[in-house]
Amino acid sequence: MKRAYFVLISALILFAGCQPGAPSAPAGDAAAPDQSAAPAAAPAATPQPGAKLKFAVVPKGLTHQFWLTVKAGADAAGKDLGVEINWVGPEKETEVVKQINMIEDQIGAGVNAIVMAACDQDALVDVIKKALDKKIPVITIDSGVNSDLPNSFIATDNVAGAQAAARELAKLIGNEGEVGLIPFVKGAGTSEQREEGFKKGIAEFPNISIADIQYSQSDVIKAMNVTEDMLTAHPNLKGIFAANEPAAVGVVQALEAAGKGGQVKLVAFDAGDDEVAALKKGTIQALIVQNPFRMGYDGVKTAHDVLQGKTVEKRIDTGVTVVTMENFETPDVQKLLNPLK
């Protein structure tokens, strides 16, 4: 009898526990909360713990050796820091709208930071603001924008580099005569700065005048054509400054086709394989060499520092070196020209 009574009481207790209004289960046993009440997702720049960071590295172009060296530096930093690098950019440095669209796509894809070289110093400002509004740090390299919005700008002092080019060219032509100037894209910050710097440098030599200024559009064929026109219009031209790699290669082709290689002195920015070959041959007399590997590496590292809450410098100068056949074989120059060896 006692056993039957105990069973009855136990059954009644279990039945009562299953009814509405019964006491709640302990918190650890509660069912998952309604997903409609879940908090909003974290910003793109704040990855979940343990998630791999993804950075977009967006150059002005993809084909020239300068940008390939930037990529090598970015990839090296990505490997060292455990960051996935999305390397995307327009084929041509004049494709401003295409670059803007690519950066917008990377913002939409949820990258954690953007490292970029602006095709246009004004047109890229709005898309940089979009990234920063989503808490995605932006580091500009090589070519900046007319804004203080980016977290940091990492580049050559292009004005000072072009001034050095002007002084080197003046020395080569005996501090007198007519010279030509071939920047690349009107409105691109780097091109504008190198044009400004060269003009300032040449102004130091009252017996030298700039006879002609032509833009290469960062295209070898265009550079060759404008050089041919320049040589025809100014038969007494004694020297030329080519402000980037494709301009230099085009000028070399035009000078050699005209039989004026080594006669019309040529100073050029950058150090692509074709430029180095022309330096050895004597068609180019001096190269103003940047450090694109460092730009790529420091761009990724600086973006990573921002995400870690570290203070970064607003402006980082990666320096230039004047390379001639006199210092070509020195260890420092060889390391600069061959950063991966």
ABEGO torsion letter per residue (X at the ends): XAAAAAAAAAAAAAAAAABBGBBBBBAAABBBBBAAABBBBBBAABBBBGBBBBBBBBBABAABAAAAAAAAAAAAAAAAAGBBBBBBBBABAABAAAAAAAAAAAAAAGBABBBBBBABAAAAAAAAAAAAAAGBBBBBBGBBBBBAABABBBBBBAAAAAAAAAAAAAAAAGGBEBBBBBBABBGBAAAAAAAAAAAAAAAABAABBBABBBBAGGBAAAAAAAAAAAAAABAABABBBBABAAAAAAAAAAAAAAGABGABBBBBBEBBAAAAAAAAAGABABBBBBBAAAAAAAAAAAAAAAAAGBBBBABBBAEBBBBBAAAAABAAAAAAABAAX
